[in-house]
């Protein structure tokens, strides 16, 4: 009777198929980012390029792994008693590398959102380091453990790593929403509307990544004899990169919303107008209050100056959707 490989290599194949589809989204989002935000900080652009290259290798190596076990070694249960293919340890190494880079990016984001407070970013980096550190231990262990014994050997290290990474994601989401909500104080209605949309987006992406991380943890603990957790790892990596890129590209949506809301904004400005009643009338100049309706447009910082004053609404909105959040 043939062995049932559905829960093992079948699950892994399905995970790689879904991950490959998500990789197509990564390509599109990477192109959109570099097309629309050429003036971002170099560190942000390097981060995007690095994640794109690493995910490309991650996708290719995933297919190499599943091809090896399902084509030339199909039905060969002896492979379970051999050391795993190098592709497996390479996938684990790439996964933890991308997760660490992503957490560093979000730690930087929280640092700027908080007004350069260091405590929360340090917590994120510590959790990311714990997750990445145990990831290194897992990579080294996998290279020297037969395939059938990998799960039991790396169990405690794997759980610790996943929990640390999930906690880092939760801290990132909660702290980002907190600082964005705090930034709403003292701003105008249009700016508050943009911040509300940004908070909703941050919460949604944070919930997605946290939910998949918890599903990954549940599969790792509850299904030790299957490879469902490895399939979810493939998907989770794509979700991590795509949510980061979507966060960067979401500024285009914010910018469009700001311009749509501002183009019909009416600002009443009282001005003083003097008039003469004619020669010899002996009448003093009269004061009349006139209201001038000004249409406000969202522009660049250099375009919103009027004399020595800066339109605070425009400045706040520009700051909101131009920063690489």
C-alpha positions as CSV (number, residue, x, y, z in Angstrom):
1,X,0.0,0.0,0.0
2,X,1.4,3.4,-1.0
3,X,2.2,5.8,1.8
4,X,-0.1,8.8,2.2
5,X,2.0,11.9,1.4
6,X,-0.9,14.3,1.5
7,X,-0.3,15.7,5.0
8,X,3.5,16.0,4.3
9,X,4.8,16.7,0.9
10,X,1.2,17.3,-0.5
11,X,0.7,20.1,2.1
12,X,4.2,21.5,1.3
13,X,3.4,21.5,-2.4
14,X,0.1,23.4,-1.8
15,X,1.9,25.9,0.4
16,X,4.6,26.5,-2.3
17,X,1.9,27.0,-4.9
18,X,0.1,29.7,-2.8
19,X,3.5,31.3,-2.0
20,X,4.4,31.4,-5.7
21,X,1.2,33.2,-6.4
22,X,1.9,35.7,-3.7
23,X,5.4,36.2,-5.1
24,X,3.7,37.6,-8.3
25,X,2.1,40.2,-6.0
26,X,5.5,41.0,-4.6
27,X,6.9,41.7,-8.1
28,X,4.0,44.1,-8.9
29,X,4.2,45.9,-5.6
30,X,8.0,46.2,-5.9
31,X,7.6,47.8,-9.3
32,X,4.9,50.2,-8.0
33,X,7.1,51.2,-5.1
34,X,10.1,52.2,-7.1
35,X,8.0,53.8,-9.7
36,X,6.1,56.1,-7.3
37,X,8.5,56.7,-4.5
38,X,12.0,57.4,-6.0
39,X,12.8,60.0,-3.4
40,X,12.5,57.7,-0.3
41,X,15.4,57.3,2.0
42,X,18.1,55.1,0.7
43,X,17.8,52.7,3.6
44,X,14.2,52.1,2.8
45,X,14.9,51.4,-0.9
46,X,17.8,49.0,0.0
47,X,15.4,47.2,2.4
48,X,12.8,46.8,-0.4
49,X,15.5,45.5,-2.9
50,X,17.0,43.1,-0.3
51,X,13.6,41.6,0.6
52,X,12.7,41.2,-3.1
53,X,15.9,39.4,-3.9
54,X,15.7,37.2,-0.8
55,X,12.1,36.3,-1.6
56,X,13.1,35.4,-5.1
57,X,15.7,33.0,-3.9
58,X,13.2,31.7,-1.3
59,X,10.6,30.9,-4.0
60,X,13.2,29.2,-6.3
61,X,14.6,27.1,-3.5
62,X,11.2,26.1,-2.3
63,X,10.4,24.6,-5.8
64,X,13.8,22.9,-5.8
65,X,13.0,21.2,-2.5
66,X,9.5,20.0,-3.5
67,X,10.8,18.8,-6.9
68,X,13.5,16.7,-5.3
69,X,11.1,14.9,-3.0
70,X,8.1,14.5,-5.4
71,X,9.8,13.7,-8.7
72,X,13.1,11.8,-8.6
73,X,12.3,10.5,-5.0
74,X,8.6,10.0,-5.3
75,X,7.5,7.2,-3.0
76,X,11.0,6.7,-1.6
77,X,10.5,6.6,2.1
78,X,14.2,6.1,2.6
79,X,14.6,9.8,2.2
80,X,13.0,10.3,5.6
81,X,16.0,8.5,7.2
82,X,18.5,10.6,5.4
83,X,19.8,14.1,6.1
84,X,17.5,16.6,4.5
85,X,18.3,18.4,1.2
86,X,20.3,21.6,1.6
87,X,17.3,23.5,0.3
88,X,15.4,22.9,3.6
89,X,18.0,24.6,5.8
90,X,18.4,27.4,3.1
91,X,14.6,28.1,3.3
92,X,14.7,28.3,7.1
93,X,17.7,30.7,6.9
94,X,16.1,32.9,4.3
95,X,12.8,33.0,6.3
96,X,14.5,34.2,9.5
97,X,16.6,36.7,7.6
98,X,13.6,38.3,6.0
99,X,11.7,38.3,9.3
100,X,14.6,40.1,11.0
101,X,15.0,42.7,8.2
102,X,11.2,43.3,8.3
103,X,11.2,43.8,12.1
104,X,14.1,46.2,11.8
105,X,12.2,48.2,9.3
106,X,9.1,48.4,11.6
107,X,11.3,49.3,14.6
108,X,12.6,52.2,12.6
109,X,9.0,53.2,11.7
110,X,7.9,53.1,15.4
111,X,11.0,55.1,16.3
112,X,9.9,58.0,14.1
113,X,6.2,57.7,14.9
114,X,7.0,57.9,18.6
115,X,9.1,61.1,18.2
116,X,12.4,59.2,18.6
117,X,11.4,57.2,21.7
118,X,13.7,54.2,22.0
119,X,12.0,51.8,24.4
120,X,9.4,50.2,22.1
121,X,11.8,50.0,19.1
122,X,14.3,48.3,21.4
123,X,11.7,45.8,22.6
124,X,10.9,45.0,18.9
125,X,14.6,44.5,18.1
126,X,15.1,42.3,21.2
127,X,12.2,40.0,20.2
128,X,13.4,40.0,16.6
129,X,16.9,39.0,17.8
130,X,15.5,36.2,19.9
131,X,13.5,34.9,17.0
132,X,16.4,35.2,14.6
133,X,18.9,33.7,17.1
134,X,16.9,30.6,17.6
135,X,16.4,30.5,13.8
136,X,20.2,30.2,13.4
137,X,20.2,27.3,15.9
138,X,17.4,25.6,13.9
139,X,19.4,26.0,10.6
140,X,22.5,24.4,12.1
141,X,20.5,21.6,13.7
142,X,18.5,20.8,10.5
143,X,21.7,20.3,8.6
144,X,22.7,17.5,10.9
145,X,19.4,15.8,11.7
146,X,17.6,13.2,9.6
147,X,14.3,14.3,8.1
148,X,12.1,12.1,10.3
149,X,13.6,13.5,13.5
150,X,13.7,17.2,12.7
151,X,10.5,18.3,14.3
152,X,11.2,16.6,17.7
153,X,14.8,17.9,17.7
154,X,14.0,21.6,17.0
155,X,10.6,21.7,18.8
156,X,11.5,23.8,21.8
157,X,13.7,26.2,19.7
158,X,11.0,26.5,17.0
159,X,8.3,27.3,19.5
160,X,10.4,30.0,21.2
161,X,11.3,31.5,17.8
162,X,7.7,31.6,16.6
163,X,6.4,33.1,19.9
164,X,9.1,35.8,19.9
165,X,8.4,36.7,16.3
166,X,4.6,36.8,16.9
167,X,5.1,39.0,20.0
168,X,7.2,41.4,18.0
169,X,4.4,41.6,15.4
170,X,1.8,42.4,18.1
171,X,4.0,45.1,19.7
172,X,4.6,46.7,16.3
173,X,0.8,46.8,15.5
174,X,-0.3,48.1,19.0
175,X,2.5,50.7,19.3
176,X,1.9,52.0,15.7
177,X,-1.8,52.4,16.3
178,X,-1.1,54.1,19.6
179,X,1.3,56.7,18.3
180,X,-0.8,57.4,15.2
181,X,-3.8,57.9,17.5
182,X,-1.7,60.2,19.7
183,X,-0.7,62.2,16.6
184,X,-4.3,63.0,15.9
185,X,-4.4,65.5,18.8
186,X,-4.4,69.1,17.7
187,X,-4.7,68.3,14.0
188,X,-7.3,69.4,11.5
189,X,-10.2,67.3,10.3
190,X,-8.6,66.3,7.0
191,X,-5.5,65.2,8.8
192,X,-7.5,63.2,11.3
193,X,-9.3,61.5,8.5
194,X,-6.0,60.4,6.9
195,X,-4.7,59.2,10.3
196,X,-7.9,57.2,10.8
197,X,-7.4,55.4,7.5
198,X,-3.7,54.8,8.3
199,X,-4.6,53.3,11.7
200,X,-7.2,51.1,10.1
201,X,-4.7,49.8,7.5
202,X,-2.1,49.2,10.2
203,X,-4.5,47.3,12.4
204,X,-5.7,45.2,9.5
205,X,-2.2,44.2,8.2
206,X,-1.1,43.5,11.8
207,X,-4.1,41.2,12.4
208,X,-3.4,39.3,9.2
209,X,0.3,38.7,10.0
210,X,-0.5,37.8,13.7
211,X,-3.3,35.4,12.7
212,X,-1.1,33.5,10.2
213,X,1.8,33.4,12.8
214,X,-0.6,31.9,15.4
215,X,-1.8,29.4,12.8
216,X,1.8,28.5,12.1
217,X,2.4,28.0,15.8
218,X,-0.7,25.9,16.1
219,X,0.4,23.7,13.2
220,X,3.9,23.3,14.5
221,X,2.6,22.2,17.9
222,X,-0.5,20.3,16.9
223,X,0.6,18.5,13.8
224,X,4.2,17.3,14.3
225,X,3.9,14.4,11.8
226,X,2.8,16.7,9.0
227,X,4.5,19.4,7.0
228,X,1.6,21.9,7.3
229,X,3.7,24.2,9.4
230,X,6.4,24.3,6.7
231,X,3.7,25.1,4.1
232,X,2.4,27.9,6.3
233,X,5.9,29.1,6.7
234,X,6.1,29.6,2.9
235,X,2.9,31.6,2.9
236,X,3.8,33.6,6.0
237,X,7.0,34.8,4.5
238,X,5.1,36.1,1.4
239,X,2.5,37.8,3.7
240,X,5.3,39.5,5.6
241,X,6.9,41.0,2.6
242,X,3.7,41.9,0.8
243,X,2.2,43.7,3.8
244,X,5.4,45.7,4.2
245,X,5.3,46.7,0.5
246,X,1.6,47.4,0.8
247,X,2.3,49.7,3.7
248,X,4.8,51.7,1.7
249,X,2.5,51.9,-1.3
250,X,-0.5,52.8,0.7
251,X,0.9,56.3,0.8
252,X,-0.4,56.7,-2.8
253,X,-4.0,56.1,-1.5
254,X,-3.5,58.5,1.4
255,X,-2.1,61.1,-1.0
256,X,-5.1,60.7,-3.4
257,X,-7.6,60.9,-0.5
258,X,-5.9,64.0,0.8
259,X,-6.1,65.8,-2.5
260,X,-9.7,64.7,-3.0
261,X,-10.7,66.0,0.5
262,X,-8.7,69.2,0.2
263,X,-9.8,70.4,-3.3
264,X,-13.2,71.4,-2.0
265,X,-12.1,72.6,1.4
266,X,-13.3,76.2,2.1
267,X,-11.4,78.4,4.6
268,X,-13.2,81.6,5.6
269,X,-10.7,84.5,6.0
270,X,-12.0,87.8,7.4
271,X,-10.4,90.8,5.8
272,X,-10.7,94.6,6.4
273,X,-11.8,96.8,3.5
274,X,-11.8,100.7,3.7
275,X,-13.9,102.9,1.4
276,X,-14.5,106.6,1.0
277,X,-17.9,108.1,0.7
278,X,-16.8,110.9,-1.6
279,X,-15.1,114.2,-1.3
280,X,-16.3,116.5,1.4
281,X,-18.6,114.0,3.0
282,X,-16.7,114.2,6.2
283,X,-17.3,110.6,6.8
284,X,-14.7,108.3,8.4
285,X,-13.6,105.3,6.7
286,X,-15.9,102.3,7.1
287,X,-14.9,98.8,8.1
288,X,-16.7,96.0,6.5
289,X,-16.1,92.3,7.1
290,X,-15.8,90.3,3.9
291,X,-15.4,86.5,3.7
292,X,-13.0,85.1,1.1
293,X,-13.4,81.5,0.2
294,X,-10.0,79.9,-0.4
295,X,-9.8,76.5,-2.1
296,X,-7.0,74.5,-0.4
297,X,-4.9,72.1,-2.5
298,X,-2.4,69.6,-1.1
299,X,1.0,70.5,-2.4
300,X,4.7,70.0,-1.5
301,X,6.2,71.8,1.4
302,X,7.8,74.4,-0.8
303,X,4.4,75.3,-2.3
304,X,2.4,75.8,0.8
305,X,4.2,78.9,2.1
306,X,2.4,82.2,2.3
307,X,4.8,84.8,3.4
308,X,6.4,83.5,6.5
309,X,3.5,81.2,7.4
310,X,3.0,77.5,6.6
311,X,-0.4,76.0,6.1
312,X,-0.4,73.5,9.0
313,X,-3.1,71.3,7.5
314,X,-1.2,70.8,4.3
315,X,2.1,70.3,6.2
316,X,0.5,67.6,8.5
317,X,-1.1,65.8,5.6
318,X,2.1,65.9,3.5
319,X,4.0,64.5,6.5
320,X,1.4,61.8,7.0
321,X,1.4,60.3,3.5
322,X,4.9,61.1,2.4
323,X,6.8,59.3,5.2
324,X,7.8,55.7,4.5
325,X,5.4,54.2,7.0
